[in-house]
Amino acid sequence: MPKVSSELIGLIHSDGHLNLIKSGKGQLFYFCNQRREVVDRFCNLISNTFKCDIHIRKDKRDNTFYAYPPPIVGRIIAKKIGWKTKNYPNLNFSMEEVPGYISGLFDGDGTIFIYKNTRITIPTVKITTDSNFHASHIKYLLNKIDIYSRISLERKGRDRWCNVVITRQKDFLRFIKTVNSMHPIKKAKIESYLNSGDSLFDKQRK
């Protein structure tokens, strides 16, 4: 069986859909994102692993790209990682595999920014999931590579979700040095932060 990389699993767990149809007579397997660069990352990982063609289409209503690998690829991957549900099976990656998995999750469901004013500087990374079960596992995996995080529960109306949040400066720095983002906006931010050197956490002056 071809080896499914942790990076590919991270992408599938974020914006991928690997689902059995309720009747049990079919499946859905596709990946979607509004950034073509992220979709291309998914396609490259799939094609390099399975040597297959992937159909890509763009929904002009919201400019989302959809990538559809062959169904057999979905069935092979599901044997490795299980079918995706709200509480899909958590996988215990090795320490070497964790950065790839987190990178895939971050490109799909992550945000990064630094809040500054005259008194405080708060660097922030968030990875969002609708499953507390999965959020706890992400926290565990980050801790495995010496990155402290916490879980923040949020709600809006009937919707509820979890953010795995990193705000400590040393952990923020470790995260941006560890993650390999292909999302153009997130990648540009990380490169900017890395290039700032010692001035990254300087407070704004009046």
C-alpha positions as CSV (number, residue, x, y, z in Angstrom):
1,M,0.0,0.0,0.0
2,P,1.4,3.5,-0.9
3,K,2.6,5.5,2.1
4,V,0.1,8.3,2.9
5,S,2.1,11.3,4.2
6,S,1.2,13.1,7.4
7,E,1.0,16.3,5.4
8,L,-1.7,14.8,3.1
9,I,-3.6,13.5,6.1
10,G,-3.5,17.0,7.6
11,L,-5.0,18.5,4.5
12,I,-7.7,15.9,4.3
13,H,-8.6,16.5,7.9
14,S,-8.9,20.2,7.3
15,D,-10.6,20.8,3.9
16,G,-10.9,17.3,2.6
17,H,-14.0,15.2,2.3
18,L,-13.5,11.5,2.6
19,N,-17.0,10.3,3.5
20,L,-19.1,7.2,3.0
21,I,-22.5,7.9,1.6
22,K,-25.1,7.0,4.3
23,S,-26.5,4.2,2.3
24,G,-23.1,2.6,2.3
25,K,-23.2,2.2,-1.5
26,G,-20.8,4.9,-2.4
27,Q,-18.3,7.5,-1.2
28,L,-17.3,11.1,-1.6
29,F,-13.6,12.1,-1.9
30,Y,-12.6,15.6,-2.8
31,F,-10.6,18.6,-1.5
32,C,-11.7,22.2,-1.7
33,N,-10.1,25.6,-0.9
34,Q,-10.3,29.1,-2.3
35,R,-6.6,29.2,-2.8
36,R,-5.3,27.4,-5.8
37,E,-1.9,27.0,-4.2
38,V,-3.3,24.9,-1.4
39,V,-5.3,22.8,-3.8
40,D,-2.2,22.3,-5.9
41,R,-0.4,21.1,-2.8
42,F,-3.1,18.5,-2.2
43,C,-3.0,17.4,-5.9
44,N,0.8,17.1,-5.9
45,L,0.8,14.9,-2.8
46,I,-1.9,12.7,-4.3
47,S,-0.4,12.4,-7.7
48,N,3.1,11.8,-6.4
49,T,1.8,9.0,-4.1
50,F,-0.7,7.3,-6.4
51,K,0.4,8.3,-9.9
52,C,-3.1,9.3,-10.9
53,D,-4.9,12.2,-12.7
54,I,-7.0,14.6,-10.7
55,H,-10.0,16.6,-12.0
56,I,-10.1,20.2,-10.8
57,R,-13.0,22.6,-11.2
58,K,-13.7,26.1,-10.0
59,D,-17.0,27.2,-8.6
60,K,-17.4,30.7,-10.0
61,R,-20.0,31.6,-7.3
62,D,-17.4,31.8,-4.6
63,N,-14.1,31.1,-6.4
64,T,-13.6,27.8,-4.5
65,F,-11.5,25.2,-6.2
66,Y,-12.5,21.5,-6.0
67,A,-10.1,18.6,-6.6
68,Y,-11.5,15.1,-7.3
69,P,-9.0,12.2,-7.2
70,P,-10.2,8.7,-8.5
71,P,-12.5,6.9,-6.1
72,I,-10.1,4.0,-5.6
73,V,-7.6,6.5,-4.1
74,G,-10.2,7.5,-1.5
75,R,-10.8,3.9,-0.6
76,I,-7.0,3.2,-0.2
77,I,-6.6,6.3,2.0
78,A,-9.6,5.4,4.1
79,K,-8.0,2.1,4.9
80,K,-5.1,4.0,6.4
81,I,-6.9,6.9,8.2
82,G,-10.6,5.9,8.4
83,W,-13.6,7.7,6.9
84,K,-13.9,11.3,7.9
85,T,-16.6,12.1,10.4
86,K,-16.9,14.8,13.0
87,N,-14.9,12.6,15.4
88,Y,-12.7,10.9,12.8
89,P,-10.1,8.5,14.1
90,N,-7.1,10.3,15.7
91,L,-3.7,9.0,14.5
92,N,-0.7,8.9,16.7
93,F,2.0,10.4,14.4
94,S,5.7,10.1,15.2
95,M,7.6,13.2,16.3
96,E,9.0,13.5,12.7
97,E,5.6,13.3,11.2
98,V,3.8,15.9,13.4
99,P,5.1,19.0,11.6
100,G,3.8,17.8,8.2
101,Y,0.4,17.0,9.7
102,I,0.1,20.3,11.5
103,S,1.2,22.1,8.3
104,G,-1.7,20.5,6.4
105,L,-4.2,21.4,9.1
106,F,-2.9,25.0,9.4
107,D,-3.2,25.6,5.6
108,G,-6.8,24.5,5.6
109,D,-8.1,25.6,9.0
110,G,-5.5,27.9,10.5
111,T,-5.0,31.6,11.1
112,I,-2.0,33.6,12.2
113,F,-1.5,37.2,13.3
114,I,0.2,39.5,15.8
115,Y,-1.7,42.0,17.8
116,K,0.3,45.0,19.0
117,N,-0.4,48.2,20.8
118,T,1.6,50.5,23.1
119,R,1.4,48.1,26.0
120,I,1.3,44.5,24.8
121,T,2.2,42.2,21.9
122,I,0.2,39.1,21.5
123,P,1.3,36.6,18.7
124,T,-1.5,34.2,17.8
125,V,-1.9,31.0,15.9
126,K,-5.3,29.3,15.7
127,I,-6.3,25.9,14.3
128,T,-10.1,25.5,14.2
129,T,-12.1,22.4,14.4
130,D,-15.7,21.6,15.2
131,S,-14.7,18.6,17.4
132,N,-13.4,18.9,21.0
133,F,-12.2,15.3,20.6
134,H,-10.0,16.4,17.6
135,A,-8.9,19.7,19.2
136,S,-7.5,17.7,22.2
137,H,-5.5,15.5,19.9
138,I,-4.1,18.5,18.0
139,K,-3.0,20.0,21.4
140,Y,-1.4,16.6,22.3
141,L,0.5,16.6,19.0
142,L,1.8,20.1,19.4
143,N,3.0,19.3,22.9
144,K,4.8,16.3,21.3
145,I,7.1,18.8,19.4
146,D,7.4,21.2,22.5
147,I,4.7,23.7,21.5
148,Y,2.3,24.7,24.2
149,S,-1.3,25.4,23.2
150,R,-4.7,25.7,24.8
151,I,-8.2,25.0,23.6
152,S,-10.7,27.9,23.4
153,L,-14.4,27.0,22.9
154,E,-16.5,29.5,20.9
155,R,-20.1,29.6,19.8
156,K,-22.4,31.7,17.6
157,G,-26.0,30.9,17.8
158,R,-26.3,27.1,17.6
159,D,-22.8,26.7,16.1
160,R,-20.0,25.7,18.3
161,W,-16.3,25.1,17.5
162,C,-12.9,24.8,19.1
163,N,-9.8,26.8,18.5
164,V,-6.4,25.3,19.4
165,V,-4.5,28.5,20.3
166,I,-0.8,29.4,20.6
167,T,0.0,32.7,22.1
168,R,3.2,32.3,24.1
169,Q,6.1,34.0,22.2
170,K,8.6,31.1,22.3
171,D,5.9,28.7,21.2
172,F,4.7,31.0,18.4
173,L,8.4,31.2,17.2
174,R,8.8,27.5,17.3
175,F,5.6,27.1,15.3
176,I,6.5,29.4,12.5
177,K,9.9,27.8,12.3
178,T,8.3,24.3,12.1
179,V,5.3,24.8,9.8
180,N,5.8,24.6,6.0
181,S,2.8,26.6,4.7
182,M,1.8,26.8,1.0
183,H,-1.1,29.1,1.6
184,P,0.1,32.4,0.0
185,I,-1.2,34.8,2.7
186,K,-0.2,32.6,5.7
187,K,3.2,31.8,4.0
188,A,3.9,35.6,3.5
189,K,3.0,36.4,7.1
190,I,5.3,33.6,8.4
191,E,8.2,34.8,6.2
192,S,7.7,38.4,7.3
193,Y,7.7,37.3,11.0
194,L,10.9,35.3,10.5
195,N,12.6,38.1,8.7
196,S,11.7,40.6,11.5
197,G,14.3,38.9,13.8
198,D,14.6,40.4,17.3
199,S,12.2,43.2,16.5
200,L,9.2,40.9,16.0
201,F,7.8,41.4,19.5
202,D,8.9,45.1,19.9
203,K,6.0,47.2,21.2
204,Q,4.7,50.0,19.0
205,R,5.9,53.4,19.9
206,K,3.7,56.4,20.3
